[in-house]
Amino acid sequence: MPLYGYYCDSCKCQFDRLLKMDERDTPIGEPCPECGADEVSKAINKTVMGVDAKVKTPSWFKDKMDSMKEYTPKRFHNNLDRAANRSGGRLGPQ
C-alpha cells in the first residue's frame, strides 16, 4: 500500500497515511488529527527512486569522512571508510 501525505491548511500540520489507492482521498473529508479543522489537503510528496549510477565520489568527501573520525567512536570508523571509498552505486533508499 502506498504512503500518502496530507496537510492541514489551518495549522500546517503534516501527516501521512498508509492507504489503498482507492482510499487515498478519504482523509480529505476527515478533520485534522492535530487541530480538528476540516481543511485537510493532499500534499505533494517527493518520490525517491533507486537508479544505478556510476558517480565518482568528490575528492573532498574522503577528507570530510576522515575528519569525522576525530569525534566518532572507533566502532564506526569502518563504516566511514566504506562510505568514503564509494565510486558509484545505487542512489535513493537502500
Chimera marker file (.cmm) of the C-alpha trace (Angstrom):
<marker_set name="trace">
<marker id="1" x="0.000" y="0.000" z="0.000" r="1" g="1" b="0" radius="0.5"/>
<marker id="2" x="1.323" y="3.465" z="-0.851" r="1" g="1" b="0" radius="0.5"/>
<marker id="3" x="2.051" y="6.138" z="1.723" r="1" g="1" b="0" radius="0.5"/>
<marker id="4" x="0.129" y="9.370" z="1.062" r="1" g="1" b="0" radius="0.5"/>
<marker id="5" x="0.902" y="12.752" z="2.587" r="1" g="1" b="0" radius="0.5"/>
<marker id="6" x="-1.637" y="15.318" z="3.789" r="1" g="1" b="0" radius="0.5"/>
<marker id="7" x="-1.510" y="18.706" z="5.485" r="1" g="1" b="0" radius="0.5"/>
<marker id="8" x="-3.915" y="20.949" z="7.351" r="1" g="1" b="0" radius="0.5"/>
<marker id="9" x="-4.482" y="24.362" z="5.769" r="1" g="1" b="0" radius="0.5"/>
<marker id="10" x="-5.281" y="25.775" z="9.230" r="1" g="1" b="0" radius="0.5"/>
<marker id="11" x="-2.436" y="24.653" z="11.494" r="1" g="1" b="0" radius="0.5"/>
<marker id="12" x="0.021" y="23.481" z="8.764" r="1" g="1" b="0" radius="0.5"/>
<marker id="13" x="0.250" y="20.054" z="10.429" r="1" g="1" b="0" radius="0.5"/>
<marker id="14" x="1.620" y="17.392" z="8.082" r="1" g="1" b="0" radius="0.5"/>
<marker id="15" x="0.729" y="13.722" z="8.406" r="1" g="1" b="0" radius="0.5"/>
<marker id="16" x="0.973" y="10.527" z="6.380" r="1" g="1" b="0" radius="0.5"/>
<marker id="17" x="-1.431" y="7.655" z="5.894" r="1" g="1" b="0" radius="0.5"/>
<marker id="18" x="-0.765" y="4.193" z="4.525" r="1" g="1" b="0" radius="0.5"/>
<marker id="19" x="-3.842" y="3.606" z="2.363" r="1" g="1" b="0" radius="0.5"/>
<marker id="20" x="-5.085" y="1.584" z="-0.570" r="1" g="1" b="0" radius="0.5"/>
<marker id="21" x="-5.105" y="3.533" z="-3.817" r="1" g="1" b="0" radius="0.5"/>
<marker id="22" x="-8.907" y="3.734" z="-3.904" r="1" g="1" b="0" radius="0.5"/>
<marker id="23" x="-8.910" y="5.192" z="-0.343" r="1" g="1" b="0" radius="0.5"/>
<marker id="24" x="-6.351" y="7.965" z="-0.973" r="1" g="1" b="0" radius="0.5"/>
<marker id="25" x="-8.954" y="10.778" z="-0.909" r="1" g="1" b="0" radius="0.5"/>
<marker id="26" x="-10.569" y="9.613" z="2.365" r="1" g="1" b="0" radius="0.5"/>
<marker id="27" x="-8.525" y="11.833" z="4.774" r="1" g="1" b="0" radius="0.5"/>
<marker id="28" x="-9.565" y="14.958" z="2.840" r="1" g="1" b="0" radius="0.5"/>
<marker id="29" x="-13.096" y="14.560" z="4.225" r="1" g="1" b="0" radius="0.5"/>
<marker id="30" x="-11.834" y="13.907" z="7.774" r="1" g="1" b="0" radius="0.5"/>
<marker id="31" x="-10.765" y="16.517" z="10.353" r="1" g="1" b="0" radius="0.5"/>
<marker id="32" x="-7.104" y="17.298" z="11.023" r="1" g="1" b="0" radius="0.5"/>
<marker id="33" x="-5.682" y="14.939" z="13.671" r="1" g="1" b="0" radius="0.5"/>
<marker id="34" x="-3.871" y="17.873" z="15.321" r="1" g="1" b="0" radius="0.5"/>
<marker id="35" x="-6.377" y="20.745" z="15.486" r="1" g="1" b="0" radius="0.5"/>
<marker id="36" x="-9.650" y="19.184" z="14.275" r="1" g="1" b="0" radius="0.5"/>
<marker id="37" x="-10.138" y="21.623" z="11.368" r="1" g="1" b="0" radius="0.5"/>
<marker id="38" x="-11.863" y="20.334" z="8.233" r="1" g="1" b="0" radius="0.5"/>
<marker id="39" x="-9.337" y="21.981" z="5.901" r="1" g="1" b="0" radius="0.5"/>
<marker id="40" x="-7.157" y="18.968" z="5.043" r="1" g="1" b="0" radius="0.5"/>
<marker id="41" x="-5.477" y="18.819" z="1.625" r="1" g="1" b="0" radius="0.5"/>
<marker id="42" x="-3.388" y="16.260" z="-0.193" r="1" g="1" b="0" radius="0.5"/>
<marker id="43" x="0.336" y="17.039" z="-0.068" r="1" g="1" b="0" radius="0.5"/>
<marker id="44" x="2.690" y="16.611" z="-2.988" r="1" g="1" b="0" radius="0.5"/>
<marker id="45" x="5.364" y="14.185" z="-1.873" r="1" g="1" b="0" radius="0.5"/>
<marker id="46" x="8.794" y="13.757" z="-3.390" r="1" g="1" b="0" radius="0.5"/>
<marker id="47" x="9.451" y="10.316" z="-4.777" r="1" g="1" b="0" radius="0.5"/>
<marker id="48" x="12.879" y="8.794" z="-4.379" r="1" g="1" b="0" radius="0.5"/>
<marker id="49" x="13.638" y="6.016" z="-6.801" r="1" g="1" b="0" radius="0.5"/>
<marker id="50" x="16.676" y="3.798" z="-6.852" r="1" g="1" b="0" radius="0.5"/>
<marker id="51" x="18.776" y="4.056" z="-10.006" r="1" g="1" b="0" radius="0.5"/>
<marker id="52" x="22.095" y="2.589" z="-10.913" r="1" g="1" b="0" radius="0.5"/>
<marker id="53" x="24.672" y="5.273" z="-11.491" r="1" g="1" b="0" radius="0.5"/>
<marker id="54" x="28.396" y="5.423" z="-11.865" r="1" g="1" b="0" radius="0.5"/>
<marker id="55" x="29.058" y="8.622" z="-9.993" r="1" g="1" b="0" radius="0.5"/>
<marker id="56" x="32.565" y="9.366" z="-8.815" r="1" g="1" b="0" radius="0.5"/>
<marker id="57" x="32.776" y="10.474" z="-5.179" r="1" g="1" b="0" radius="0.5"/>
<marker id="58" x="34.171" y="14.031" z="-4.905" r="1" g="1" b="0" radius="0.5"/>
<marker id="59" x="37.715" y="14.261" z="-3.535" r="1" g="1" b="0" radius="0.5"/>
<marker id="60" x="36.679" y="16.453" z="-0.589" r="1" g="1" b="0" radius="0.5"/>
<marker id="61" x="34.268" y="13.758" z="0.633" r="1" g="1" b="0" radius="0.5"/>
<marker id="62" x="37.038" y="11.393" z="1.792" r="1" g="1" b="0" radius="0.5"/>
<marker id="63" x="38.677" y="14.271" z="3.686" r="1" g="1" b="0" radius="0.5"/>
<marker id="64" x="35.362" y="15.015" z="5.386" r="1" g="1" b="0" radius="0.5"/>
<marker id="65" x="34.881" y="11.358" z="6.371" r="1" g="1" b="0" radius="0.5"/>
<marker id="66" x="38.436" y="11.252" z="7.782" r="1" g="1" b="0" radius="0.5"/>
<marker id="67" x="37.838" y="14.401" z="9.825" r="1" g="1" b="0" radius="0.5"/>
<marker id="68" x="34.666" y="12.853" z="11.274" r="1" g="1" b="0" radius="0.5"/>
<marker id="69" x="36.780" y="10.080" z="12.809" r="1" g="1" b="0" radius="0.5"/>
<marker id="70" x="38.164" y="12.566" z="15.346" r="1" g="1" b="0" radius="0.5"/>
<marker id="71" x="34.844" y="12.773" z="17.196" r="1" g="1" b="0" radius="0.5"/>
<marker id="72" x="33.255" y="9.438" z="16.222" r="1" g="1" b="0" radius="0.5"/>
<marker id="73" x="33.684" y="6.220" z="18.245" r="1" g="1" b="0" radius="0.5"/>
<marker id="74" x="36.151" y="3.745" z="16.702" r="1" g="1" b="0" radius="0.5"/>
<marker id="75" x="33.425" y="1.174" z="16.091" r="1" g="1" b="0" radius="0.5"/>
<marker id="76" x="32.055" y="3.425" z="13.323" r="1" g="1" b="0" radius="0.5"/>
<marker id="77" x="35.382" y="4.061" z="11.547" r="1" g="1" b="0" radius="0.5"/>
<marker id="78" x="34.977" y="1.074" z="9.223" r="1" g="1" b="0" radius="0.5"/>
<marker id="79" x="31.608" y="2.426" z="8.002" r="1" g="1" b="0" radius="0.5"/>
<marker id="80" x="33.122" y="5.863" z="7.426" r="1" g="1" b="0" radius="0.5"/>
<marker id="81" x="35.904" y="4.291" z="5.353" r="1" g="1" b="0" radius="0.5"/>
<marker id="82" x="33.384" y="2.333" z="3.283" r="1" g="1" b="0" radius="0.5"/>
<marker id="83" x="31.352" y="5.493" z="2.649" r="1" g="1" b="0" radius="0.5"/>
<marker id="84" x="34.460" y="7.432" z="1.604" r="1" g="1" b="0" radius="0.5"/>
<marker id="85" x="35.600" y="4.745" z="-0.854" r="1" g="1" b="0" radius="0.5"/>
<marker id="86" x="32.430" y="4.501" z="-2.911" r="1" g="1" b="0" radius="0.5"/>
<marker id="87" x="32.913" y="5.002" z="-6.613" r="1" g="1" b="0" radius="0.5"/>
<marker id="88" x="29.295" y="4.700" z="-7.641" r="1" g="1" b="0" radius="0.5"/>
<marker id="89" x="26.283" y="2.586" z="-6.844" r="1" g="1" b="0" radius="0.5"/>
<marker id="90" x="22.618" y="2.906" z="-6.127" r="1" g="1" b="0" radius="0.5"/>
<marker id="91" x="21.034" y="6.243" z="-5.430" r="1" g="1" b="0" radius="0.5"/>
<marker id="92" x="17.973" y="6.557" z="-3.227" r="1" g="1" b="0" radius="0.5"/>
<marker id="93" x="16.844" y="4.414" z="-0.306" r="1" g="1" b="0" radius="0.5"/>
<marker id="94" x="18.833" y="1.216" z="0.104" r="1" g="1" b="0" radius="0.5"/>
<link id1="1" id2="2" r="1" g="1" b="0" radius="0.2"/>
<link id1="2" id2="3" r="1" g="1" b="0" radius="0.2"/>
<link id1="3" id2="4" r="1" g="1" b="0" radius="0.2"/>
<link id1="4" id2="5" r="1" g="1" b="0" radius="0.2"/>
<link id1="5" id2="6" r="1" g="1" b="0" radius="0.2"/>
<link id1="6" id2="7" r="1" g="1" b="0" radius="0.2"/>
<link id1="7" id2="8" r="1" g="1" b="0" radius="0.2"/>
<link id1="8" id2="9" r="1" g="1" b="0" radius="0.2"/>
<link id1="9" id2="10" r="1" g="1" b="0" radius="0.2"/>
<link id1="10" id2="11" r="1" g="1" b="0" radius="0.2"/>
<link id1="11" id2="12" r="1" g="1" b="0" radius="0.2"/>
<link id1="12" id2="13" r="1" g="1" b="0" radius="0.2"/>
<link id1="13" id2="14" r="1" g="1" b="0" radius="0.2"/>
<link id1="14" id2="15" r="1" g="1" b="0" radius="0.2"/>
<link id1="15" id2="16" r="1" g="1" b="0" radius="0.2"/>
<link id1="16" id2="17" r="1" g="1" b="0" radius="0.2"/>
<link id1="17" id2="18" r="1" g="1" b="0" radius="0.2"/>
<link id1="18" id2="19" r="1" g="1" b="0" radius="0.2"/>
<link id1="19" id2="20" r="1" g="1" b="0" radius="0.2"/>
<link id1="20" id2="21" r="1" g="1" b="0" radius="0.2"/>
<link id1="21" id2="22" r="1" g="1" b="0" radius="0.2"/>
<link id1="22" id2="23" r="1" g="1" b="0" radius="0.2"/>
<link id1="23" id2="24" r="1" g="1" b="0" radius="0.2"/>
<link id1="24" id2="25" r="1" g="1" b="0" radius="0.2"/>
<link id1="25" id2="26" r="1" g="1" b="0" radius="0.2"/>
<link id1="26" id2="27" r="1" g="1" b="0" radius="0.2"/>
<link id1="27" id2="28" r="1" g="1" b="0" radius="0.2"/>
<link id1="28" id2="29" r="1" g="1" b="0" radius="0.2"/>
<link id1="29" id2="30" r="1" g="1" b="0" radius="0.2"/>
<link id1="30" id2="31" r="1" g="1" b="0" radius="0.2"/>
<link id1="31" id2="32" r="1" g="1" b="0" radius="0.2"/>
<link id1="32" id2="33" r="1" g="1" b="0" radius="0.2"/>
<link id1="33" id2="34" r="1" g="1" b="0" radius="0.2"/>
<link id1="34" id2="35" r="1" g="1" b="0" radius="0.2"/>
<link id1="35" id2="36" r="1" g="1" b="0" radius="0.2"/>
<link id1="36" id2="37" r="1" g="1" b="0" radius="0.2"/>
<link id1="37" id2="38" r="1" g="1" b="0" radius="0.2"/>
<link id1="38" id2="39" r="1" g="1" b="0" radius="0.2"/>
<link id1="39" id2="40" r="1" g="1" b="0" radius="0.2"/>
<link id1="40" id2="41" r="1" g="1" b="0" radius="0.2"/>
<link id1="41" id2="42" r="1" g="1" b="0" radius="0.2"/>
<link id1="42" id2="43" r="1" g="1" b="0" radius="0.2"/>
<link id1="43" id2="44" r="1" g="1" b="0" radius="0.2"/>
<link id1="44" id2="45" r="1" g="1" b="0" radius="0.2"/>
<link id1="45" id2="46" r="1" g="1" b="0" radius="0.2"/>
<link id1="46" id2="47" r="1" g="1" b="0" radius="0.2"/>
<link id1="47" id2="48" r="1" g="1" b="0" radius="0.2"/>
<link id1="48" id2="49" r="1" g="1" b="0" radius="0.2"/>
<link id1="49" id2="50" r="1" g="1" b="0" radius="0.2"/>
<link id1="50" id2="51" r="1" g="1" b="0" radius="0.2"/>
<link id1="51" id2="52" r="1" g="1" b="0" radius="0.2"/>
<link id1="52" id2="53" r="1" g="1" b="0" radius="0.2"/>
<link id1="53" id2="54" r="1" g="1" b="0" radius="0.2"/>
<link id1="54" id2="55" r="1" g="1" b="0" radius="0.2"/>
<link id1="55" id2="56" r="1" g="1" b="0" radius="0.2"/>
<link id1="56" id2="57" r="1" g="1" b="0" radius="0.2"/>
<link id1="57" id2="58" r="1" g="1" b="0" radius="0.2"/>
<link id1="58" id2="59" r="1" g="1" b="0" radius="0.2"/>
<link id1="59" id2="60" r="1" g="1" b="0" radius="0.2"/>
<link id1="60" id2="61" r="1" g="1" b="0" radius="0.2"/>
<link id1="61" id2="62" r="1" g="1" b="0" radius="0.2"/>
<link id1="62" id2="63" r="1" g="1" b="0" radius="0.2"/>
<link id1="63" id2="64" r="1" g="1" b="0" radius="0.2"/>
<link id1="64" id2="65" r="1" g="1" b="0" radius="0.2"/>
<link id1="65" id2="66" r="1" g="1" b="0" radius="0.2"/>
<link id1="66" id2="67" r="1" g="1" b="0" radius="0.2"/>
<link id1="67" id2="68" r="1" g="1" b="0" radius="0.2"/>
<link id1="68" id2="69" r="1" g="1" b="0" radius="0.2"/>
<link id1="69" id2="70" r="1" g="1" b="0" radius="0.2"/>
<link id1="70" id2="71" r="1" g="1" b="0" radius="0.2"/>
<link id1="71" id2="72" r="1" g="1" b="0" radius="0.2"/>
<link id1="72" id2="73" r="1" g="1" b="0" radius="0.2"/>
<link id1="73" id2="74" r="1" g="1" b="0" radius="0.2"/>
<link id1="74" id2="75" r="1" g="1" b="0" radius="0.2"/>
<link id1="75" id2="76" r="1" g="1" b="0" radius="0.2"/>
<link id1="76" id2="77" r="1" g="1" b="0" radius="0.2"/>
<link id1="77" id2="78" r="1" g="1" b="0" radius="0.2"/>
<link id1="78" id2="79" r="1" g="1" b="0" radius="0.2"/>
<link id1="79" id2="80" r="1" g="1" b="0" radius="0.2"/>
<link id1="80" id2="81" r="1" g="1" b="0" radius="0.2"/>
<link id1="81" id2="82" r="1" g="1" b="0" radius="0.2"/>
<link id1="82" id2="83" r="1" g="1" b="0" radius="0.2"/>
<link id1="83" id2="84" r="1" g="1" b="0" radius="0.2"/>
<link id1="84" id2="85" r="1" g="1" b="0" radius="0.2"/>
<link id1="85" id2="86" r="1" g="1" b="0" radius="0.2"/>
<link id1="86" id2="87" r="1" g="1" b="0" radius="0.2"/>
<link id1="87" id2="88" r="1" g="1" b="0" radius="0.2"/>
<link id1="88" id2="89" r="1" g="1" b="0" radius="0.2"/>
<link id1="89" id2="90" r="1" g="1" b="0" radius="0.2"/>
<link id1="90" id2="91" r="1" g="1" b="0" radius="0.2"/>
<link id1="91" id2="92" r="1" g="1" b="0" radius="0.2"/>
<link id1="92" id2="93" r="1" g="1" b="0" radius="0.2"/>
<link id1="93" id2="94" r="1" g="1" b="0" radius="0.2"/>
</marker_set>
